[in-house]
Amino acid sequence: MREKLTRSDVAKIEAEIEHRKLVLRPELIEAVKEARAQGDLSENFEYYAAKREKNQNESRIGYLDRMLKTAIIIDDESDDDSVGLNKLVEVYFPEDDETETFRIVTSIRGDSLAGYISIESPFGKALLGHRAGDTVHIEAGPGGYDVEIKSVSAAQDDSEDAIRRF
């Protein structure tokens, strides 16, 4: 499946790949060498653990490389006052009498527990294009539910965020 990524997502993935290749890879190769030097490999747990960690790093690099090669680069084309990519949306849930703030992101960065809602999720799809004051019906569960958009604002640039695991 081709992932939809923003230019910011691509930059973060490239940074993670570079970190894994230039920092982690040499450390992990050295850890394997040190564990191998301890002698008998048939009962050397440190060797197998180091080898497994090295292989996981290489798998992650391959996964991220493939993701970048097949990605579709997208930009936010929404109006300033409507819900779109990388916007903060304050949503009121009448059934619970609660208000929550979410950031609308690409599917690769979606993490609902952290407040990052994917544009591919039913919730994210339903909110896209709406404005503050709109009541939106979310098609999820039996019959779905309604929410009210309280506000929409541009999110701060996330370049200062630590590299998130994609």
Backbone torsions as a table, in degrees:
resi	resn	phi	psi	omega
1	MET	NA	136.7	179.2
2	ARG	-84.0	121.8	179.4
3	GLU	-80.3	145.5	173.1
4	LYS	-93.1	122.7	-177.9
5	LEU	-129.1	147.8	171.8
6	THR	-88.8	169.6	177.2
7	ARG	-62.5	-33.4	176.9
8	SER	-65.1	-42.6	177.1
9	ASP	-60.1	-44.2	-179.4
10	VAL	-61.1	-43.7	-179.9
11	ALA	-62.4	-39.8	179.8
12	LYS	-68.5	-40.1	178.3
13	ILE	-65.2	-43.6	177.9
14	GLU	-61.2	-38.3	178.1
15	ALA	-65.7	-40.4	178.3
16	GLU	-64.8	-42.4	178.4
17	ILE	-60.8	-46.5	-179.4
18	GLU	-60.8	-43.4	178.7
19	HIS	-62.0	-44.0	-179.6
20	ARG	-65.9	-37.1	-178.9
21	LYS	-77.1	-43.0	-172.5
22	LEU	-90.6	-25.8	-177.6
23	VAL	-109.3	-57.8	-175.1
24	LEU	-69.1	-44.0	-176.1
25	ARG	-56.1	-51.4	179.0
26	PRO	-61.6	-38.2	178.4
27	GLU	-63.4	-43.6	-177.7
28	LEU	-70.7	-36.5	176.3
29	ILE	-63.9	-41.6	178.5
30	GLU	-65.0	-39.0	178.5
31	ALA	-63.3	-39.3	177.8
32	VAL	-65.1	-43.5	179.2
33	LYS	-61.1	-43.8	-179.6
34	GLU	-64.7	-42.6	-179.6
35	ALA	-67.4	-36.9	179.1
36	ARG	-66.0	-33.2	-178.3
37	ALA	-70.3	-11.2	-179.1
38	GLN	-75.9	-6.1	174.3
39	GLY	113.4	-135.7	-173.7
40	ASP	-48.3	113.7	-177.5
41	LEU	-79.7	-17.4	-176.4
42	SER	-67.9	-25.3	179.3
43	GLU	-127.1	28.5	-176.0
44	ASN	-101.4	91.6	-178.9
45	PHE	-61.5	-39.6	-178.4
46	GLU	-60.2	-38.3	179.4
47	TYR	-63.8	-47.7	-178.8
48	TYR	-66.7	-37.2	177.9
49	ALA	-66.2	-44.1	179.4
50	ALA	-64.6	-41.9	179.3
51	LYS	-63.9	-42.4	179.1
52	ARG	-63.0	-44.0	179.7
53	GLU	-64.2	-40.3	177.3
54	LYS	-62.1	-44.4	179.7
55	ASN	-65.9	-36.8	177.7
56	GLN	-64.5	-39.7	177.8
57	ASN	-62.9	-44.4	179.6
58	GLU	-64.7	-38.4	177.7
59	SER	-64.0	-41.4	179.7
60	ARG	-63.8	-42.1	178.1
61	ILE	-60.8	-45.7	178.6
62	GLY	-62.0	-42.9	178.9
63	TYR	-60.4	-47.4	-178.9
64	LEU	-67.2	-38.8	176.2
65	ASP	-60.2	-45.7	178.8
66	ARG	-63.8	-38.6	-180.0
67	MET	-61.6	-44.3	-179.7
68	LEU	-65.5	-37.2	-178.4
69	LYS	-67.0	-30.1	-175.7
70	THR	-106.5	0.4	-174.0
71	ALA	-68.7	151.7	171.8
72	ILE	-105.6	121.3	-179.0
73	ILE	-85.2	126.3	-179.1
74	ILE	-123.8	156.6	176.2
75	ASP	-126.3	156.8	176.2
76	ASP	-80.4	123.6	179.4
77	GLU	-115.6	19.5	-178.9
78	SER	-82.9	158.8	175.3
79	ASP	-67.0	161.3	-179.0
80	ASP	-60.2	-30.9	-175.7
81	ASP	-102.2	11.0	178.4
82	SER	-116.8	156.7	-178.1
83	VAL	-67.2	128.5	178.8
84	GLY	-156.0	-174.5	-177.3
85	LEU	-59.8	133.5	179.3
86	ASN	63.4	24.8	175.6
87	LYS	-99.0	150.0	172.8
88	LEU	-92.3	130.6	-176.7
89	VAL	-125.9	123.5	175.2
90	GLU	-95.3	121.5	-172.8
91	VAL	-121.0	133.1	177.4
92	TYR	-101.5	128.1	178.1
93	PHE	-103.5	100.7	-175.7
94	PRO	-61.7	-34.7	-179.1
95	GLU	-62.8	-33.1	-178.6
96	ASP	-103.4	-7.3	-174.9
97	ASP	52.5	47.3	-179.5
98	GLU	-131.4	150.1	175.4
99	THR	-119.4	133.8	178.5
100	GLU	-132.7	152.8	178.4
101	THR	-111.3	133.9	-179.0
102	PHE	-128.0	155.1	172.2
103	ARG	-110.5	130.0	-179.6
104	ILE	-87.4	123.2	-174.0
105	VAL	-134.7	173.8	175.0
106	THR	-70.6	163.1	-175.2
107	SER	-61.3	-29.9	-177.3
108	ILE	-69.9	-24.5	-178.6
109	ARG	-102.2	-2.4	-178.1
110	GLY	-57.6	131.7	178.3
111	ASP	-157.6	87.4	-172.8
112	SER	-60.7	-31.2	179.2
113	LEU	-67.4	-25.9	178.5
114	ALA	-97.2	3.1	178.6
115	GLY	87.8	12.8	177.4
116	TYR	-100.8	112.5	-176.8
117	ILE	-105.4	127.0	-178.0
118	SER	-73.0	143.3	175.6
119	ILE	-69.4	-12.0	179.0
120	GLU	-93.0	-13.3	-178.8
121	SER	-75.9	157.0	177.4
122	PRO	-56.6	-39.7	179.9
123	PHE	-65.3	-48.9	179.9
124	GLY	-63.4	-44.1	179.2
125	LYS	-60.1	-41.9	-177.8
126	ALA	-66.9	-35.1	-177.5
127	LEU	-76.2	-30.5	-174.9
128	LEU	-52.1	131.2	175.8
129	GLY	86.8	-12.6	179.9
130	HIS	-83.4	164.3	-177.1
131	ARG	-121.3	168.3	176.0
132	ALA	-55.8	136.7	-178.6
133	GLY	95.9	-17.3	179.5
134	ASP	-74.2	142.6	169.8
135	THR	-100.8	129.4	-174.2
136	VAL	-120.5	134.5	176.5
137	HIS	-93.3	126.6	179.9
138	ILE	-101.4	121.6	178.7
139	GLU	-84.8	88.6	177.9
140	ALA	-152.3	135.1	-178.5
141	GLY	72.8	-176.6	-179.1
142	PRO	-68.6	112.8	177.1
143	GLY	83.6	-16.4	-179.4
144	GLY	74.1	-165.9	179.6
145	TYR	-157.5	162.5	-179.8
146	ASP	-107.6	146.2	173.9
147	VAL	-133.8	158.8	177.1
148	GLU	-116.4	133.0	177.9
149	ILE	-84.6	119.2	-179.1
150	LYS	-86.2	-43.1	180.0
151	SER	-156.4	156.8	176.0
152	VAL	-134.0	129.9	179.0
153	SER	-144.7	159.5	177.6
154	ALA	-72.4	135.3	177.7
155	ALA	-76.9	150.4	174.7
156	GLN	-62.9	151.5	176.9
157	ASP	-58.0	130.8	-176.6
158	ASP	-95.1	18.6	-178.2
159	SER	-65.4	-22.5	177.9
160	GLU	-81.0	-11.0	178.1
161	ASP	-63.0	146.5	173.6
162	ALA	-65.5	157.2	178.7
163	ILE	-61.9	118.2	178.5
164	ARG	-85.9	141.8	175.1
165	ARG	-69.1	125.1	-178.4
166	PHE	-87.0	NA	NA
